């Protein structure tokens, strides 16, 4: 029976960020983000996403915010493995300045057009250089639902998770500017990898993930 792998993309991203991975022989399922309900908690939102998972003890691969949701899924159901890419396992791995922003509600004052802006600053933060990567980021930001974006940012800066789960494997780039590596406890270091290393370091990432899945 073909093993299924469930992917959760990052904030402002979709399944296109995973297209450079070459996981032959597996059934690849891309979880689709839902529009959050009014004042919806991250736990309730996660429960609604579970309808897309048809496998017992699934393998989850979560990128950035998708990794946070993968952790929340693993708190609700059994999982075989959870592989995090440029993400965080608990609230302790969220940089203190994001928590500070959340406490004073500064993120709510930012106009949504600014959050969806793709320019040299966003390219620098994501660690992307090539024209192809810049175009991909711009397209995904343009297509991201504004309500979802604002809701997800709120959940990141106010994330309360302290649960330490088993079977978690964490890949992190040494040059990640969005979630700097010094804040996280990682299993695999991606040298010179920025927050978007899943695209520009895809061969290295693919090798690690393949070994973990077959482990």
URQUI-V963487 format. One record per residue. RES is the residue in three letters. PSI is psi in whole degrees, 0 to 359 (NA if undefined). Layout:
res=RES psi=PSI
res=RES psi=PSI
//
This chain:
res=UNK psi=133
res=UNK psi=130
res=UNK psi=137
res=UNK psi=142
res=UNK psi=129
res=UNK psi=129
res=UNK psi=138
res=UNK psi=117
res=UNK psi=174
res=UNK psi=179
res=UNK psi=126
res=UNK psi=18
res=UNK psi=169
res=UNK psi=196
res=UNK psi=347
res=UNK psi=336
res=UNK psi=342
res=UNK psi=0
res=UNK psi=343
res=UNK psi=353
res=UNK psi=145
res=UNK psi=78
res=UNK psi=77
res=UNK psi=146
res=UNK psi=4
res=UNK psi=153
res=UNK psi=110
res=UNK psi=123
res=UNK psi=126
res=UNK psi=112
res=UNK psi=131
res=UNK psi=129
res=UNK psi=144
res=UNK psi=158
res=UNK psi=123
res=UNK psi=146
res=UNK psi=165
res=UNK psi=125
res=UNK psi=29
res=UNK psi=135
res=UNK psi=160
res=UNK psi=328
res=UNK psi=317
res=UNK psi=320
res=UNK psi=317
res=UNK psi=319
res=UNK psi=321
res=UNK psi=326
res=UNK psi=334
res=UNK psi=339
res=UNK psi=339
res=UNK psi=353
res=UNK psi=115
res=UNK psi=8
res=UNK psi=139
res=UNK psi=141
res=UNK psi=60
res=UNK psi=162
res=UNK psi=127
res=UNK psi=138
res=UNK psi=117
res=UNK psi=130
res=UNK psi=124
res=UNK psi=242
res=UNK psi=328
res=UNK psi=331
res=UNK psi=321
res=UNK psi=317
res=UNK psi=325
res=UNK psi=320
res=UNK psi=317
res=UNK psi=324
res=UNK psi=315
res=UNK psi=344
res=UNK psi=342
res=UNK psi=332
res=UNK psi=163
res=UNK psi=144
res=UNK psi=149
res=UNK psi=312
res=UNK psi=150
res=UNK psi=121
res=UNK psi=119
res=UNK psi=136
res=UNK psi=117
res=UNK psi=55
res=UNK psi=201
res=UNK psi=148
res=UNK psi=327
res=UNK psi=175
res=UNK psi=337
res=UNK psi=345
res=UNK psi=3
res=UNK psi=124
res=UNK psi=142
res=UNK psi=328
res=UNK psi=334
res=UNK psi=320
res=UNK psi=320
res=UNK psi=316
res=UNK psi=320
res=UNK psi=321
res=UNK psi=322
res=UNK psi=3
res=UNK psi=29
res=UNK psi=325
res=UNK psi=336
res=UNK psi=345
res=UNK psi=345
res=UNK psi=131
res=UNK psi=144
res=UNK psi=328
res=UNK psi=329
res=UNK psi=322
res=UNK psi=332
res=UNK psi=7
res=UNK psi=135
res=UNK psi=113
res=UNK psi=193
res=UNK psi=332
res=UNK psi=312
res=UNK psi=322
res=UNK psi=320
res=UNK psi=315
res=UNK psi=320
res=UNK psi=347
res=UNK psi=42
res=UNK psi=145
res=UNK psi=322
res=UNK psi=155
res=UNK psi=322
res=UNK psi=316
res=UNK psi=319
res=UNK psi=319
res=UNK psi=320
res=UNK psi=313
res=UNK psi=316
res=UNK psi=316
res=UNK psi=316
res=UNK psi=320
res=UNK psi=319
res=UNK psi=324
res=UNK psi=352
res=UNK psi=133
res=UNK psi=130
res=UNK psi=320
res=UNK psi=319
res=UNK psi=317
res=UNK psi=312
res=UNK psi=318
res=UNK psi=314
res=UNK psi=321
res=UNK psi=318
res=UNK psi=319
res=UNK psi=328
res=UNK psi=310
res=UNK psi=344
res=UNK psi=15
res=UNK psi=132
res=UNK psi=0
res=UNK psi=130
res=UNK psi=359
res=UNK psi=127
res=UNK psi=111
res=UNK psi=158
res=UNK psi=169
res=UNK psi=35
res=UNK psi=132
res=UNK psi=129
res=UNK psi=120
res=UNK psi=132
res=UNK psi=142
res=UNK psi=143
res=UNK psi=340
res=UNK psi=23
res=UNK psi=120
res=UNK psi=342
res=UNK psi=315
res=UNK psi=82
res=UNK psi=141
res=UNK psi=335
res=UNK psi=347
res=UNK psi=349
res=UNK psi=156
res=UNK psi=110
res=UNK psi=162
res=UNK psi=328
res=UNK psi=123
res=UNK psi=127
res=UNK psi=104
res=UNK psi=131
res=UNK psi=13
res=UNK psi=131
res=UNK psi=194
res=UNK psi=340
res=UNK psi=25
res=UNK psi=344
res=UNK psi=337
res=UNK psi=309
res=UNK psi=0
res=UNK psi=34
res=UNK psi=325
res=UNK psi=317
res=UNK psi=317
res=UNK psi=316
res=UNK psi=318
res=UNK psi=316
res=UNK psi=313
res=UNK psi=318
res=UNK psi=315
res=UNK psi=321
res=UNK psi=319
res=UNK psi=322
res=UNK psi=357
res=UNK psi=NA
//
